[in-house]
């Protein structure tokens, strides 16, 4: 697991803890740890192997253990349990401009709002006006923010999409099942804004490759699964398709899906 992924997970843990209303010092510890890793020059895997990560300023003993678990096993049970304890719709609400963790927690605690759709309906019914810290202006801004999110929900910057696609491509290459594998679609065309990720591969064991594909650690949902095409949604919200063709078809298929 690379440093960027660990940083992203630490920041997300901080956000999730904010949504739960946890102790501010505990929340800040995760954000501080993420910032410490951002400025770290040493190889994080080497530091973990040599048991020296805890010597880095900003990395406490508890977080050191969690990062070690992430690096050595590729997963973190604490993170998985934390995500499972919070409705996924609350995290989606963080995309709405001007709506932070504290306000989202208030909406959940006071109005039992768990999705963006429920939030929009509550705004249309004027149910946010009387909530502490909200009011008519805030409600109007939230409605405008929901419209913005709906409009751009399936659009991602090239840099973000390429980073996700390349990580997934490397993951597939490391399986040893892939003969050839490449990023296709709008990312290969280097479009500034892309809607999804397309990956093309050849293999002698399509079924096994598809099984491993859906087990990718950043998979949020499995949309469809087959021997020639499988679709998932990543935690970042980007829909991703893996298409498998015969090796002799690969050049023509890469052209077609690009």
FENMOQUI-V153480 format. One record per run of one state. SS is the DSSP state (@ for helix, = for strand, . for the rest). FROM is the first residue (numbers start at 0). TO is the last residue. If there is no record, write none. Layout:
SS&FROM&TO, SS&FROM&TO
This chain:
.&0&1, @&2&19, .&20&22, @&23&37, .&38&42, @&43&48, .&49&51, @&52&54, .&55&59, @&60&72, .&73&75, @&76&83, .&84&86, @&87&92, .&93&99, @&100&110, .&111&114, @&115&123, .&124&134, @&135&151, .&152&154, =&155&156, @&157&172, .&173&176, =&177&183, @&184&187, .&188&191, =&192&193, .&194&194, =&195&202, .&203&204, @&205&213, .&214&217, =&218&223, .&224&227, =&228&233, .&234&237, =&238&243, .&244&245, @&246&256, .&257&257
